[in-house]
Amino acid sequence: MKTITKNITSLFKPYLTVKNSYKGGKGVISKFEGQKVYKLSSNENPIGTSPLAIEAIKNATKDLYFYPDTTDIRLREALEVYYDHQLNKEQFVCAAGGSELIDLIIRAFVKEGEEVIVSTPCFVPYKMFSKWSGAEVINVPLSETDYSLQVEGIINAVTEKTRIIFLTSPNNPTGSYIKKREFESLLKQLPPHILVVFDEVYWHFAEAEDYTTALPYIAEYNNIIAINSFSKTYGLASLRIGYAYTNETVAAYLRQICKPFLITKLSLEGTIASLKDDEFINKTIQTIQTERKFLEEQYTLLGIQFYPTQANFFLINPPIPSTEFVEFLANEGIAVRPVDNFGAQGMVRISIGNREANEALIVALKKLVATITN
Ligand SMILES: *Cc1c(COP(=O)(O)O)cnc(C)c1O
């Protein structure tokens, strides 16, 4: 063997750095005995998990020593039924979370040196996973006034090297959404080989009349992939499962690079059961929509600056510097999320909780506002 003089660290890929690693929303710990704590930092379901899913998961535990199904076909069949056969089972791809699908799509379509377009403030994994592939991330920020999508800006940013445009509606962390006519205008102007990844994981919570998912456009446009997740509406964040839908050709291409046994038995059984639990889903949507109105009123009364939202969280502009604000609420037993790394400097994202959590939040905010004004 020849003498090797290179240090192993010199082989590290320059774009795989700590700077590009992910940090999730933190919880808080009680500051005194008996203090209740509330986690409003990761947009989790405020009413828990579908009881039907929990039952199915419990039943599945007796078979844990077996490998799970090699494919996601049973979930894809359940999704076809859930979508009322508007999509067929060959149009879905399931993976270990919406995030995993984002990674899968980037690996499938983007090479080192190619470009993806994002619009900040946005979900961190688009940028992070693109950088992991050595791609260039081109940012066309959302409008500063109302966080609307800059359609012309995106079209102007397209180059020979553009591969993917990431869109999110409702958007995380702003809660803003893409209007139907904006989406249509973008689709019409884009060259057909540029992929549009439409992340709609919060779609159940949207109420705006001109809101749309990607569903009505899938048949006409071959370059759309929609991303969905079981982490938010379905209350299954711990199971790590999500799905994408697109045309059959793209779906088949993506499925061939899914790792074998990527979806666990528990995830498969839990999600199939949850898709049938209309009662739980409706109750979740109802809770979010009711609590969203309640919080809007309360924030207004308190003079807390917030942005209109179609999602299960609010982006707020805190009355004191965001680090102090987050720390103040942590001391009150409430975890919220600073979102500077999403591209929203000095802002904080607060998930919509159940009434008890939201009331605790408002009590804490009242206390804060009183200390500021005194
Ligand atoms: C939560 C979230 C996802 C998916 O999360 P997973 O837990 O990986 O399924 C995807 N996109 C956005 C914008 C999100 O907020």
The ligand as an SDF file (V2000), in Angstrom:
LIG
                    3D

 15 15  0  0  0  0  0  0  0  0999 V2000
  -43.7440   20.0930    8.7560 C   0  0  0  0  0  0  0  0  0  0  0  0
  -43.4650   20.4150    7.3630 C   0  0  0  0  0  0  0  0  0  0  0  0
  -43.1620   19.4210    6.4070 C   0  0  0  0  0  0  0  0  0  0  0  0
  -43.1060   17.9580    6.6390 C   0  0  0  0  0  0  0  0  0  0  0  0
  -42.6100   17.5090    7.7930 O   0  0  0  0  0  0  0  0  0  0  0  0
  -42.3970   15.9670    8.0430 P   0  0  0  0  0  0  0  0  0  0  0  0
  -42.5480   15.8530    9.5170 O   0  0  0  0  0  0  0  0  0  0  0  0
  -41.0330   15.6420    7.5540 O   0  0  0  0  0  0  0  0  0  0  0  0
  -43.4480   15.2050    7.2940 O   0  0  0  0  0  0  0  0  0  0  0  0
  -42.9660   19.7930    5.0920 C   0  0  0  0  0  0  0  0  0  0  0  0
  -43.0550   21.0790    4.7130 N   0  0  0  0  0  0  0  0  0  0  0  0
  -43.3500   22.0550    5.5850 C   0  0  0  0  0  0  0  0  0  0  0  0
  -43.4780   23.4360    5.0770 C   0  0  0  0  0  0  0  0  0  0  0  0
  -43.5430   21.7670    6.9360 C   0  0  0  0  0  0  0  0  0  0  0  0
  -43.8060   22.7700    7.7760 O   0  0  0  0  0  0  0  0  0  0  0  0
  1  2  1  0
  2  3  1  0
  2 14  2  0
  3  4  1  0
  3 10  2  0
  4  5  1  0
  5  6  1  0
  6  7  2  0
  6  8  1  0
  6  9  1  0
 10 11  1  0
 11 12  2  0
 12 13  1  0
 12 14  1  0
 14 15  1  0
M  END
$$$$
